[in-house]
Amino acid sequence: MTAQQTEKIQKVDLRGRDFIEFTDYTAEEIRYLLDLAIEIKGKQKSGVPYQPLKGKTIGLIFEKSSTRTRVSFEVGMFQLGGHALFLSKNDIQLGRGETTHDTAKVLSRYLDGIMIRTFGHHNVTELAEHADIPVINGLSDAAHPCQVLADFQTVLEHKGKLAGLKMAYVGDGNNMAHSLMLGAAKMGMHVAVATPEGYEPDSAVVEQARSIAQESGSQVTVTYSAQEAVKDADIVYTDVWASMGFEEEQKIREQAFAAYQVDEELMKGAKPDYMFLHCLPAHRGEEVSAGVIDGPNSLIFDQAENRLHAQKALMAALMSE
């Protein structure tokens, strides 16, 4: 039995649910999605058809451009037997003044699910509030749960477990930091976030993660020391210093984050068999050295591939009959 074939939990009925952030799901429900993702990946690799969404259509609303999100959702829906409809902000009236309420109600009459990748998190929550079909958060300024679902799948495949592992995140206290903290706390993982002063994760999210961690028996640490965060870490994670929408701050951020590069020296503090993860796109020589991201401990392309399988599991679970 391989690491990823550990005992699976009983099937969970998630049909019709939204996927906005990990706080909406129990640890058992998240684990079910991860197990399903691994199972679906196995079928795909073996050439076994799995098409529970025949005749179904998902609308993909993009206010932010993307490589992995668009390709993985479109390919994933096709492989599940359904159809994905790409909708940029210039393709629908939502970008030209129509209310979110009206857009949600109209799309609910045409589609079986909606994925939205946007700037303001309120766009996701308002869409979910008014839609009569599942809404998936493909990314907002506050959260990126689809990415973290794929991250956890990657960890589970290579480490065989989640609970008890330590994940270190070094960089901007952004949407990635938020979803990693909340998701890790749910799954009983210890998480340490290291940021420069002034770039900390949202304090309300930190408190929420710590509250969840008390129940799961894990710890959430926020520090200004990258060395403290990485010490004895099983997984080390980073993201670009200037996320989409903050490009004009690039030069300022380069100075603020100069001491937070994930390089070979910093990695000496992690466990010898640490995993390096990055949500991509990456800037080698900035947030991470080429030696780390292209080194033997890096699993960034397994991680990127798992966006496909994790999101297939998500769509199948939420949208199937």
SEKOLMAR-938289 format. One record per residue (C-alpha): x, y, z; residue number from 1. Coordinates in nm, 2 decimals. Layout:
residues N
+--------+--------+--------+--------+
:      x :      y :      z : padren :
+--------+--------+--------+--------+
:      X :      Y :      Z :    NUM :
...
+--------+--------+--------+--------+
END
This chain:
residues 321
+--------+--------+--------+--------+
:      x :      y :      z : padren :
+--------+--------+--------+--------+
:   0.00 :   0.00 :   0.00 :      1 :
:   0.14 :   0.34 :  -0.10 :      2 :
:   0.13 :   0.65 :   0.12 :      3 :
:  -0.17 :   0.79 :  -0.06 :      4 :
:  -0.37 :   0.47 :  -0.03 :      5 :
:  -0.42 :   0.50 :   0.35 :      6 :
:  -0.76 :   0.42 :   0.49 :      7 :
:  -1.03 :   0.63 :   0.33 :      8 :
:  -1.32 :   0.80 :   0.50 :      9 :
:  -1.68 :   0.72 :   0.42 :     10 :
:  -1.83 :   0.90 :   0.12 :     11 :
:  -1.97 :   1.25 :   0.20 :     12 :
:  -2.26 :   1.41 :   0.02 :     13 :
:  -2.15 :   1.76 :  -0.09 :     14 :
:  -2.39 :   1.81 :  -0.38 :     15 :
:  -2.51 :   2.17 :  -0.42 :     16 :
:  -2.25 :   2.32 :  -0.18 :     17 :
:  -2.04 :   2.62 :  -0.25 :     18 :
:  -1.66 :   2.62 :  -0.20 :     19 :
:  -1.56 :   2.96 :  -0.08 :     20 :
:  -1.30 :   2.89 :   0.20 :     21 :
:  -1.20 :   2.59 :   0.42 :     22 :
:  -1.40 :   2.73 :   0.71 :     23 :
:  -1.71 :   2.61 :   0.54 :     24 :
:  -1.60 :   2.25 :   0.54 :     25 :
:  -1.52 :   2.00 :   0.81 :     26 :
:  -1.19 :   1.81 :   0.82 :     27 :
:  -1.37 :   1.49 :   0.72 :     28 :
:  -1.53 :   1.67 :   0.42 :     29 :
:  -1.19 :   1.81 :   0.31 :     30 :
:  -1.03 :   1.47 :   0.35 :     31 :
:  -1.31 :   1.31 :   0.14 :     32 :
:  -1.23 :   1.56 :  -0.14 :     33 :
:  -0.86 :   1.48 :  -0.12 :     34 :
:  -0.92 :   1.11 :  -0.13 :     35 :
:  -1.16 :   1.16 :  -0.43 :     36 :
:  -0.89 :   1.37 :  -0.61 :     37 :
:  -0.63 :   1.09 :  -0.56 :     38 :
:  -0.88 :   0.83 :  -0.69 :     39 :
:  -0.97 :   1.04 :  -0.99 :     40 :
:  -0.60 :   1.10 :  -1.07 :     41 :
:  -0.55 :   0.73 :  -1.06 :     42 :
:  -0.83 :   0.67 :  -1.31 :     43 :
:  -0.69 :   0.94 :  -1.54 :     44 :
:  -0.34 :   0.79 :  -1.53 :     45 :
:  -0.48 :   0.44 :  -1.60 :     46 :
:  -0.70 :   0.56 :  -1.88 :     47 :
:  -1.02 :   0.47 :  -1.70 :     48 :
:  -1.31 :   0.70 :  -1.81 :     49 :
:  -1.48 :   0.89 :  -1.52 :     50 :
:  -1.75 :   1.12 :  -1.65 :     51 :
:  -2.01 :   1.19 :  -1.38 :     52 :
:  -2.08 :   1.54 :  -1.53 :     53 :
:  -2.21 :   1.44 :  -1.87 :     54 :
:  -2.44 :   1.71 :  -2.00 :     55 :
:  -2.33 :   1.96 :  -1.72 :     56 :
:  -2.18 :   2.30 :  -1.78 :     57 :
:  -1.98 :   2.52 :  -1.56 :     58 :
:  -1.93 :   2.90 :  -1.62 :     59 :
:  -1.58 :   3.03 :  -1.55 :     60 :
:  -1.58 :   3.40 :  -1.46 :     61 :
:  -1.23 :   3.56 :  -1.49 :     62 :
:  -1.16 :   3.91 :  -1.37 :     63 :
:  -0.80 :   3.80 :  -1.31 :     64 :
:  -0.60 :   3.62 :  -1.58 :     65 :
:  -0.46 :   3.28 :  -1.51 :     66 :
:  -0.27 :   2.98 :  -1.65 :     67 :
:  -0.33 :   2.70 :  -1.40 :     68 :
:  -0.68 :   2.80 :  -1.30 :     69 :
:  -0.82 :   2.84 :  -1.65 :     70 :
:  -0.65 :   2.53 :  -1.80 :     71 :
:  -0.72 :   2.30 :  -1.51 :     72 :
:  -1.09 :   2.39 :  -1.48 :     73 :
:  -1.15 :   2.37 :  -1.86 :     74 :
:  -0.96 :   2.05 :  -1.91 :     75 :
:  -1.10 :   1.90 :  -1.59 :     76 :
:  -1.46 :   1.97 :  -1.69 :     77 :
:  -1.40 :   1.82 :  -2.03 :     78 :
:  -1.25 :   1.50 :  -1.87 :     79 :
:  -1.55 :   1.47 :  -1.64 :     80 :
:  -1.78 :   1.47 :  -1.95 :     81 :
:  -1.91 :   1.82 :  -1.92 :     82 :
:  -1.84 :   2.16 :  -2.08 :     83 :
:  -1.67 :   2.47 :  -1.94 :     84 :
:  -1.77 :   2.82 :  -2.06 :     85 :
:  -1.50 :   3.09 :  -2.03 :     86 :
:  -1.64 :   3.43 :  -1.93 :     87 :
:  -1.41 :   3.72 :  -1.90 :     88 :
:  -1.53 :   4.05 :  -1.74 :     89 :
:  -1.57 :   4.18 :  -2.10 :     90 :
:  -1.80 :   3.89 :  -2.20 :     91 :
:  -2.07 :   3.93 :  -1.94 :     92 :
:  -2.28 :   4.23 :  -1.81 :     93 :
:  -2.13 :   4.19 :  -1.46 :     94 :
:  -1.84 :   4.39 :  -1.58 :     95 :
:  -2.06 :   4.66 :  -1.72 :     96 :
:  -2.29 :   4.74 :  -1.44 :     97 :
:  -2.53 :   4.45 :  -1.40 :     98 :
:  -2.59 :   4.36 :  -1.03 :     99 :
:  -2.43 :   4.05 :  -0.89 :    100 :
:  -2.78 :   3.94 :  -0.78 :    101 :
:  -2.91 :   3.96 :  -1.14 :    102 :
:  -2.61 :   3.79 :  -1.29 :    103 :
:  -2.63 :   3.51 :  -1.03 :    104 :
:  -3.00 :   3.45 :  -1.10 :    105 :
:  -2.96 :   3.44 :  -1.48 :    106 :
:  -2.65 :   3.22 :  -1.48 :    107 :
:  -2.83 :   2.98 :  -1.24 :    108 :
:  -3.09 :   2.93 :  -1.51 :    109 :
:  -2.82 :   2.83 :  -1.77 :    110 :
:  -2.54 :   2.66 :  -1.58 :    111 :
:  -2.48 :   2.38 :  -1.33 :    112 :
:  -2.20 :   2.55 :  -1.15 :    113 :
:  -1.99 :   2.87 :  -1.14 :    114 :
:  -1.62 :   2.93 :  -1.08 :    115 :
:  -1.51 :   3.29 :  -1.02 :    116 :
:  -1.16 :   3.43 :  -1.01 :    117 :
:  -1.18 :   3.79 :  -0.90 :    118 :
:  -1.02 :   4.07 :  -0.69 :    119 :
:  -1.27 :   4.15 :  -0.42 :    120 :
:  -1.38 :   3.86 :  -0.20 :    121 :
:  -1.72 :   4.01 :  -0.17 :    122 :
:  -1.78 :   3.93 :  -0.54 :    123 :
:  -1.75 :   3.56 :  -0.45 :    124 :
:  -1.97 :   3.57 :  -0.14 :    125 :
:  -2.24 :   3.78 :  -0.31 :    126 :
:  -2.24 :   3.55 :  -0.61 :    127 :
:  -2.28 :   3.25 :  -0.38 :    128 :
:  -2.55 :   3.42 :  -0.18 :    129 :
:  -2.77 :   3.48 :  -0.48 :    130 :
:  -2.69 :   3.18 :  -0.71 :    131 :
:  -2.90 :   2.86 :  -0.70 :    132 :
:  -2.61 :   2.65 :  -0.81 :    133 :
:  -2.26 :   2.57 :  -0.66 :    134 :
:  -2.01 :   2.86 :  -0.66 :    135 :
:  -1.64 :   2.78 :  -0.64 :    136 :
:  -1.38 :   3.04 :  -0.53 :    137 :
:  -1.11 :   3.02 :  -0.80 :    138 :
:  -0.92 :   3.30 :  -0.62 :    139 :
:  -1.00 :   3.62 :  -0.45 :    140 :
:  -0.78 :   3.88 :  -0.28 :    141 :
:  -0.87 :   3.71 :   0.05 :    142 :
:  -0.85 :   3.34 :  -0.03 :    143 :
:  -0.72 :   3.07 :  -0.27 :    144 :
:  -0.87 :   2.75 :  -0.14 :    145 :
:  -0.86 :   2.56 :  -0.48 :    146 :
:  -0.48 :   2.60 :  -0.48 :    147 :
:  -0.45 :   2.48 :  -0.12 :    148 :
:  -0.67 :   2.17 :  -0.19 :    149 :
:  -0.41 :   2.07 :  -0.46 :    150 :
:  -0.13 :   2.15 :  -0.22 :    151 :
:  -0.27 :   1.92 :   0.04 :    152 :
:  -0.32 :   1.65 :  -0.22 :    153 :
:   0.05 :   1.68 :  -0.30 :    154 :
:   0.15 :   1.66 :   0.06 :    155 :
:  -0.08 :   1.36 :   0.12 :    156 :
:   0.06 :   1.17 :  -0.18 :    157 :
:   0.43 :   1.23 :  -0.07 :    158 :
:   0.40 :   1.22 :   0.31 :    159 :
:   0.11 :   0.99 :   0.36 :    160 :
:  -0.06 :   1.22 :   0.61 :    161 :
:  -0.14 :   1.58 :   0.69 :    162 :
:  -0.20 :   1.59 :   1.07 :    163 :
:   0.11 :   1.66 :   1.27 :    164 :
:   0.32 :   1.79 :   0.98 :    165 :
:   0.47 :   2.14 :   1.00 :    166 :
:   0.42 :   2.38 :   0.71 :    167 :
:   0.63 :   2.70 :   0.69 :    168 :
:   0.51 :   2.98 :   0.47 :    169 :
:   0.76 :   3.26 :   0.39 :    170 :
:   0.66 :   3.57 :   0.22 :    171 :
:   0.36 :   3.80 :   0.18 :    172 :
:   0.07 :   3.76 :   0.42 :    173 :
:  -0.17 :   3.73 :   0.13 :    174 :
:  -0.46 :   3.51 :   0.01 :    175 :
:  -0.23 :   3.21 :   0.00 :    176 :
:  -0.12 :   3.26 :   0.36 :    177 :
:  -0.48 :   3.29 :   0.46 :    178 :
:  -0.60 :   2.97 :   0.30 :    179 :
:  -0.29 :   2.78 :   0.40 :    180 :
:  -0.35 :   2.88 :   0.77 :    181 :
:  -0.72 :   2.80 :   0.77 :    182 :
:  -0.68 :   2.47 :   0.58 :    183 :
:  -0.38 :   2.35 :   0.78 :    184 :
:  -0.55 :   2.42 :   1.11 :    185 :
:  -0.86 :   2.23 :   0.99 :    186 :
:  -0.64 :   1.93 :   0.90 :    187 :
:  -0.43 :   1.93 :   1.22 :    188 :
:  -0.12 :   2.06 :   1.05 :    189 :
:   0.11 :   2.30 :   1.23 :    190 :
:   0.17 :   2.62 :   1.02 :    191 :
:   0.42 :   2.90 :   1.07 :    192 :
:   0.40 :   3.21 :   0.86 :    193 :
:   0.69 :   3.45 :   0.83 :    194 :
:   0.64 :   3.79 :   0.68 :    195 :
:   0.82 :   4.13 :   0.69 :    196 :
:   0.67 :   4.39 :   0.92 :    197 :
:   0.37 :   4.55 :   0.76 :    198 :
:   0.29 :   4.25 :   0.54 :    199 :
:   0.14 :   4.03 :   0.80 :    200 :
:  -0.17 :   3.82 :   0.72 :    201 :
:  -0.51 :   3.96 :   0.82 :    202 :
:  -0.54 :   3.95 :   1.20 :    203 :
:  -0.90 :   3.82 :   1.19 :    204 :
:  -0.79 :   3.53 :   0.98 :    205 :
:  -0.50 :   3.45 :   1.21 :    206 :
:  -0.74 :   3.45 :   1.51 :    207 :
:  -0.98 :   3.23 :   1.32 :    208 :
:  -0.71 :   2.99 :   1.23 :    209 :
:  -0.58 :   2.97 :   1.59 :    210 :
:  -0.94 :   2.90 :   1.71 :    211 :
:  -0.97 :   2.61 :   1.46 :    212 :
:  -0.62 :   2.49 :   1.56 :    213 :
:  -0.72 :   2.46 :   1.92 :    214 :
:  -0.99 :   2.21 :   1.82 :    215 :
:  -0.76 :   2.01 :   1.59 :    216 :
:  -0.46 :   2.01 :   1.82 :    217 :
:  -0.23 :   2.21 :   1.59 :    218 :
:  -0.04 :   2.54 :   1.62 :    219 :
:  -0.05 :   2.86 :   1.41 :    220 :
:   0.25 :   3.08 :   1.44 :    221 :
:   0.31 :   3.42 :   1.28 :    222 :
:   0.66 :   3.56 :   1.30 :    223 :
:   0.90 :   3.81 :   1.14 :    224 :
:   1.17 :   3.55 :   1.14 :    225 :
:   1.20 :   3.32 :   0.83 :    226 :
:   1.45 :   3.11 :   1.02 :    227 :
:   1.20 :   3.05 :   1.31 :    228 :
:   0.92 :   2.96 :   1.07 :    229 :
:   1.13 :   2.71 :   0.86 :    230 :
:   1.30 :   2.54 :   1.16 :    231 :
:   1.21 :   2.16 :   1.14 :    232 :
:   0.95 :   2.22 :   0.87 :    233 :
:   0.82 :   1.93 :   0.67 :    234 :
:   0.69 :   2.16 :   0.40 :    235 :
:   0.82 :   2.50 :   0.30 :    236 :
:   0.60 :   2.73 :   0.08 :    237 :
:   0.64 :   3.07 :  -0.08 :    238 :
:   0.47 :   3.30 :  -0.32 :    239 :
:   0.56 :   3.60 :  -0.53 :    240 :
:   0.64 :   3.91 :  -0.34 :    241 :
:   0.40 :   4.13 :  -0.55 :    242 :
:   0.08 :   3.94 :  -0.63 :    243 :
:  -0.15 :   4.04 :  -0.92 :    244 :
:  -0.29 :   4.39 :  -0.84 :    245 :
:   0.03 :   4.50 :  -0.65 :    246 :
:   0.27 :   4.52 :  -0.94 :    247 :
:   0.32 :   4.89 :  -0.89 :    248 :
:   0.47 :   4.81 :  -0.54 :    249 :
:   0.73 :   4.57 :  -0.69 :    250 :
:   1.04 :   4.78 :  -0.61 :    251 :
:   0.92 :   4.87 :  -0.26 :    252 :
:   0.85 :   4.50 :  -0.19 :    253 :
:   1.18 :   4.39 :  -0.33 :    254 :
:   1.34 :   4.59 :  -0.05 :    255 :
:   1.10 :   4.49 :   0.22 :    256 :
:   1.13 :   4.12 :   0.14 :    257 :
:   1.50 :   4.10 :   0.07 :    258 :
:   1.57 :   3.89 :   0.38 :    259 :
:   1.28 :   3.65 :   0.31 :    260 :
:   1.42 :   3.47 :   0.00 :    261 :
:   1.38 :   3.09 :   0.03 :    262 :
:   1.73 :   2.98 :  -0.05 :    263 :
:   1.97 :   2.70 :   0.02 :    264 :
:   2.09 :   2.87 :   0.34 :    265 :
:   1.74 :   2.91 :   0.48 :    266 :
:   1.65 :   2.55 :   0.39 :    267 :
:   1.93 :   2.41 :   0.62 :    268 :
:   1.69 :   2.47 :   0.90 :    269 :
:   1.41 :   2.25 :   0.75 :    270 :
:   1.40 :   1.88 :   0.78 :    271 :
:   1.63 :   1.70 :   0.54 :    272 :
:   1.33 :   1.55 :   0.35 :    273 :
:   1.14 :   1.88 :   0.33 :    274 :
:   0.90 :   1.94 :   0.04 :    275 :
:   0.92 :   2.28 :  -0.14 :    276 :
:   0.60 :   2.41 :  -0.28 :    277 :
:   0.51 :   2.73 :  -0.48 :    278 :
:   0.17 :   2.82 :  -0.62 :    279 :
:   0.34 :   2.96 :  -0.94 :    280 :
:   0.41 :   3.17 :  -1.13 :    281 :
:   0.76 :   3.20 :  -0.97 :    282 :
:   1.03 :   3.46 :  -1.00 :    283 :
:   1.36 :   3.28 :  -0.95 :    284 :
:   1.61 :   3.49 :  -0.78 :    285 :
:   1.34 :   3.69 :  -0.59 :    286 :
:   1.12 :   3.49 :  -0.35 :    287 :
:   1.31 :   3.17 :  -0.42 :    288 :
:   1.65 :   3.07 :  -0.54 :    289 :
:   1.68 :   2.85 :  -0.85 :    290 :
:   1.87 :   2.60 :  -0.64 :    291 :
:   1.56 :   2.54 :  -0.42 :    292 :
:   1.28 :   2.56 :  -0.67 :    293 :
:   1.46 :   2.34 :  -0.93 :    294 :
:   1.62 :   2.12 :  -0.66 :    295 :
:   1.54 :   1.76 :  -0.56 :    296 :
:   1.30 :   1.86 :  -0.28 :    297 :
:   1.08 :   2.07 :  -0.51 :    298 :
:   0.74 :   1.93 :  -0.60 :    299 :
:   0.61 :   2.24 :  -0.78 :    300 :
:   0.50 :   2.06 :  -1.10 :    301 :
:   0.33 :   1.77 :  -0.91 :    302 :
:   0.16 :   2.05 :  -0.72 :    303 :
:   0.06 :   2.23 :  -1.04 :    304 :
:  -0.07 :   1.91 :  -1.19 :    305 :
:  -0.28 :   1.84 :  -0.89 :    306 :
:  -0.48 :   2.16 :  -0.95 :    307 :
:  -0.65 :   1.95 :  -1.23 :    308 :
:  -0.73 :   1.65 :  -1.02 :    309 :
:  -0.83 :   1.84 :  -0.70 :    310 :
:  -1.07 :   2.06 :  -0.90 :    311 :
:  -1.21 :   1.76 :  -1.08 :    312 :
:  -1.29 :   1.61 :  -0.74 :    313 :
:  -1.44 :   1.94 :  -0.63 :    314 :
:  -1.66 :   1.97 :  -0.94 :    315 :
:  -1.77 :   1.61 :  -0.93 :    316 :
:  -1.86 :   1.63 :  -0.56 :    317 :
:  -2.05 :   1.96 :  -0.59 :    318 :
:  -2.22 :   1.92 :  -0.93 :    319 :
:  -2.30 :   1.55 :  -0.98 :    320 :
:  -2.65 :   1.41 :  -0.96 :    321 :
+--------+--------+--------+--------+
END
